Each structure stands twice: as C-alpha cells, then as structure tokens.
Amino acid sequence: MGWSKKIKSSIYASGTIVNLGLAIYIGLPSNMDAWWLSFVIISAVLNHFFTIEALSMLVVKSVKEQVTSTAKILFYLVFKTFFLASGFVCLLLFVPDKVLQGLMLYIFQLIILGLSIKNIGMLIKKGTEK
C-alpha cells in the first residue's frame, strides 16, 4: 500500500509541474529566488512521498498485524521531517521577501495532493449519514 496505490501520479505530476512553473514565474527576474521557491516545491513533494509511505506502513502494521521494521518507519519519518524543515528554513533564510509566496506555493502543493488521492469519493461518503 504505497504511493502508487494511494495517489494518481499523473494528476500529481502535472499539478507539480504547474506549481514549479508558478514558482519560477514568481521568483523571476532573480534566478536565485526562482531556484529557492522551486526547492520549496521539491521538498514538499519529497515530504508528501515519505509521509504517505510511513503512514501506509503504519496502517498495514496495525490492520494486518504484520511485522514491519520500526527502523524503516523511523527512517521515513526522519526524512519527511528533514525535507519539510529544510524547505521552510531555506525559504526563510534565502528568500525572506518571498515567504508569503512560498507558503502559497506549499499550500497549493497540498491541494494538489488532496485532489490526486484515489478513491476520495469513498472517503467523503463514509462521513455522511444515509
């Protein structure tokens, strides 16, 4: 139950490409601003990947009571935290005048992730009463 079983990769990839285009457009004419805003998007993508991998391993471990390596889950969570922190720290340190735009791009990346989740309709229907 990894990334490919949970996420429609084509929608996520196309949304990420659009988001990278926005980052470059917002960052120009300074190439360094465009680079650091793009780095925020790349770190968000890696953060999402490691989050989904870790959570899917935890769900499988709890539901099927399989033996899953705690070290592997910890590895995913450490990398998830590293990429999330590095994206925001680099944004604050290297592009302090574009922090709001960087946060907007990160939120847009979260929206792209939400839209690319497979079977989202089943999750919404479970929350409503008949």
Secondary structure, 3 states (H helix, E strand, C coil): CCHHHHECHHHHHHHHHHHHHHHHHHHCCCHHHHHHHHHHHHHHHHHHHHHHHHHHHHHHHHHHCCCCCHHHHHHHHHHHHHHHHHHHHHHHHHCHHHHHHHHHHHHHHHHHHHHCECCHHHHHHHCCCC
